[in-house]
Amino acid sequence: MKSFELTVAPNGARRGRRDHPALPLTSAETAATAAACQRAGADALHLHVRDGAGRHSLDAGRYREAMAAVGELAPGMAVQITTEAAGIYDVAAQHACLAALRPGAASISVREMARDAALAARVYALCDEAGTRVQHILYGPGCIRQLAAWRRAGVIRPGQNEVLCVLGQYAPAIPGRPDDLAGFLSLLQGQSLRWAACAFGGAEQACLLKALALGGDVRIGFENNLRAPDGTLFADNAASVAAFLAAAGYAPKTRA
């Protein structure tokens, strides 16, 4: 029986073809990748879209195009959009994206929202009104303290109780380690949150196996890591998903 949710993050905001030739950039490529990952056992897609030059975008039209393509090739796969700023967008642009799309699910960085606390309250209120499933992105203790403060103040609504613990970081490159989870979970203890983990670097699989053992959900994919534990490049995102599930003792046919 399925006991956790596996989300695939196939591209992120910063990587491109030079990093891996199979990294999807267009809506068609992302949809094909989503379908392959769904067949490999992924439950959900963490969706980034790019502009015509391959740069990170929060354009609602591009999101609609990508979501339609995913819906056609990977029917039934849950889709979570990102509101990641990536050093490009302010909170007003993030709010505008959510207002235009009113998506079923979205990831929202607490650290980025804290750049404009007043507008952050409007973001969370909008998601509550639209029924958007919010996953709060946490990078460390400061994010967790801000999350707790906003929950106490009612800025973050009672149903918005999902978080993603990010182990390591992209730039400067700091690989995640399984032991990093302890710090997050210690600070999250008692907050009645559903948590998941992702991890940058070659220890991604070990980090996510640790997350499963501790009762969390997981996010995997080329946004965070391109390589197998032995250092070889994965052929594509679906190979990363399949290798993780095999290491966890799952096969797609056994996942309900």
C-alpha atoms as one frame of an Amber mdcrd trajectory, in Angstrom:
protein
   0.000   0.000   0.000   1.088   3.538  -0.739   2.162   5.235   2.484   3.669
   8.478   1.206   3.361  11.048  -1.575   6.180  11.260  -4.105   6.396  14.515
  -6.037   8.789  14.931  -8.953  10.471  18.303  -9.577  11.917  17.816 -13.059
  13.577  21.140 -13.864  13.469  23.919 -11.258  14.217  27.569 -11.963  17.923
  27.546 -12.770  19.157  24.428 -14.551  19.220  24.052 -18.323  20.367  21.847
 -21.175  24.018  22.311 -20.274  23.320  20.644 -16.956  21.492  17.685 -18.507
  20.206  17.139 -22.072  16.997  15.527 -20.772  16.032  18.434 -18.510  12.579
  19.590 -19.729  12.092  23.244 -20.644   8.994  23.449 -22.850   5.425  22.542
 -21.956   5.545  19.521 -24.263   8.798  18.293 -22.740   7.523  18.808 -19.212
   4.318  16.921 -19.984   6.248  14.017 -21.512   8.515  13.954 -18.471   5.512
  14.025 -16.126   3.959  11.063 -17.955   7.195   9.056 -17.776   7.568   9.832
 -14.070   3.935   8.907 -13.422   4.574   5.526 -15.070   7.663   5.150 -12.883
   5.566   5.744  -9.753   5.421   9.502  -9.095   2.171  10.856  -7.649   2.520
  14.569  -8.341   4.404  17.120 -10.432   6.095  20.215  -9.012   5.723  22.505
 -12.022   8.073  25.228 -13.188   7.609  26.971 -16.533  10.135  28.855 -18.650
   9.898  31.796 -21.030  10.934  31.707 -24.687  14.594  32.054 -23.736  14.427
  29.217 -21.226  14.344  31.473 -18.172  12.202  30.930 -15.074   8.734  32.400
 -15.456   5.563  32.944 -13.430   3.517  33.744 -16.529  -0.037  32.484 -16.030
  -0.523  31.743 -19.722   2.534  29.527 -19.810   1.310  27.753 -16.693  -2.082
  27.110 -18.269  -0.434  25.702 -21.380   1.819  23.420 -19.351  -0.972  22.221
 -17.065  -3.161  21.393 -20.063  -0.327  19.424 -21.650   0.325  17.514 -18.419
  -3.379  16.786 -18.029  -3.442  15.265 -21.504  -0.326  13.085 -21.203  -0.440
  12.284 -17.484  -4.138  12.189 -16.555  -4.767  11.961 -12.836  -1.332  13.286
 -11.887  -1.582  16.055  -9.285   0.082  19.337 -10.297   1.616  21.830  -7.883
   2.797  25.119  -9.365   5.738  26.987  -7.929   5.690  30.649  -6.965   9.478
  30.718  -6.611  10.921  34.206  -7.044  14.376  32.983  -8.166  15.762  36.484
  -7.704  13.426  37.777 -10.422   9.950  38.293  -8.951   8.604  40.283  -6.011
   5.711  39.236  -3.776   3.279  41.283  -5.868   4.154  39.197  -8.936   3.786
  35.986  -6.945   0.359  37.126  -5.725  -0.663  38.057  -9.280   0.300  34.607
 -10.545  -1.797  32.904  -7.885  -4.724  35.261  -8.450  -4.713  34.596 -12.192
  -4.433  30.820 -11.864  -6.158  29.944  -8.582  -4.371  26.591  -8.830  -5.199
  23.376  -7.053  -1.805  23.393  -5.330   1.162  25.745  -5.002   4.496  25.882
  -3.226   5.155  29.169  -1.434   8.447  30.094   0.206   8.028  31.554   3.685
  11.340  33.385   3.270  10.156  35.021   0.056   6.767  35.972   1.516   8.529
  37.664   4.429   9.826  40.306   2.010   6.354  41.908   2.171   4.423  40.778
   5.237   1.272  42.736   4.412   1.034  41.274   0.935   1.920  37.834   2.284
  -1.298  37.916   4.313  -3.214  38.556   1.093  -1.428  35.642  -0.604  -2.455
  33.177   2.101  -5.996  34.587   2.213  -6.296  34.211  -1.561  -5.135  30.591
  -1.400  -7.605  29.879   1.385 -10.473  31.398  -0.573  -9.467  29.625  -3.813
  -8.964  26.258  -2.151  -5.317  26.150  -3.203  -3.347  23.485  -1.347  -0.335
  25.393   0.031   3.037  23.805   0.727   5.292  26.157   2.677   8.962  25.984
   1.627  11.324  26.005   4.614  15.068  26.598   4.283  16.014  26.691   7.947
  15.175  27.876  11.475  14.275  31.416  10.436  11.601  30.131   8.070  10.202
  27.840  10.759   9.999  30.682  13.288   8.233  32.894  10.749   5.817  30.105
   9.865   4.948  29.564  13.529   4.454  33.293  14.130   2.166  33.672  11.126
   0.156  30.605  12.138  -0.337  32.024  15.641  -1.398  35.371  14.173  -3.836
  33.771  11.737  -1.942  35.045   8.688  -1.445  31.430   7.625  -4.826  29.709
   7.742  -5.565  26.544   9.780  -5.799  24.288   6.716  -2.496  25.485   5.317
  -0.480  22.932   7.253   1.961  21.385   4.762   5.680  22.122   4.637   8.723
  21.126   2.583  12.062  20.902   4.382  14.860  21.806   1.955  18.140  20.068
   2.758  21.206  21.810   1.350  21.066  24.482  -1.329  21.734  25.074  -5.022
  24.026  28.113  -4.946  26.472  28.233  -3.428  26.316  24.468  -3.702  25.797
  22.833  -0.325  24.745  19.179  -0.466  21.952  18.004   1.780  22.683  15.329
   4.388  20.303  12.884   6.059  21.249  14.265   9.468  19.965  17.707   8.407
  16.415  16.459   8.905  16.812  16.278  12.662  17.120  20.042  12.992  13.985
  20.682  10.969  11.881  18.084  12.733  12.983  19.210  16.169  11.738  22.741
  15.456   8.541  21.514  13.787   7.646  19.192  16.638   4.183  19.754  18.063
   2.983  22.000  15.228   0.652  19.394  13.640   2.132  19.774  10.163   2.338
  17.388   7.241   5.942  17.505   6.107   7.990  16.462   3.122  11.671  16.747
   2.259  13.852  17.393  -0.763  17.640  17.448  -0.895  20.295  19.002  -3.082
  23.296  16.937  -4.140  24.412  13.363  -4.418  22.991  12.267  -1.065  19.451
  13.039  -2.258  18.386   9.402  -2.195  19.784   8.802   1.287  18.077  11.962
   2.563  14.722  10.954   1.137  14.980   7.406   2.437  15.573   8.927   5.866
  12.503  11.120   5.389  10.381   8.073   4.578  11.678   6.265   7.646  10.642
   9.240   9.778   7.143   9.449   8.295   7.514  12.199   5.699   6.616  12.651
   2.049   9.331  13.244  -0.556  10.159  15.420  -3.553  12.752  14.183  -6.037
  14.066  15.236  -9.420  16.503  17.234 -11.504  15.637  20.497  -9.740  17.690
  19.180  -6.827  19.954  16.432  -8.124  21.044  14.848 -11.401  23.127  11.932
 -10.180  22.669   8.440  -8.785  24.339   7.561  -5.470  27.315   6.126  -7.380
  27.880   9.481  -9.112  26.593   8.545 -12.574  24.095  10.798 -14.305  20.520
   9.588 -14.348  19.248   9.138 -17.900  16.186  11.256 -17.059  13.832  12.190
 -14.248  11.887   8.945 -14.571  15.079   6.986 -13.949  15.621   9.004 -10.762
  12.077   8.243  -9.587  12.400   4.547 -10.396  15.780   4.211  -8.674  14.453
   5.842  -5.512  11.374   3.653  -5.360  13.503   0.559  -5.895  15.798   1.651
  -3.047  12.711   2.228  -0.875  11.377  -1.236  -1.679   8.517  -0.099  -3.915
   7.603  -0.824  -7.521   5.047   1.161  -9.536   2.613  -1.763  -9.714   2.548
  -2.017  -5.894   1.689   1.667  -5.388  -2.031   2.289  -4.971
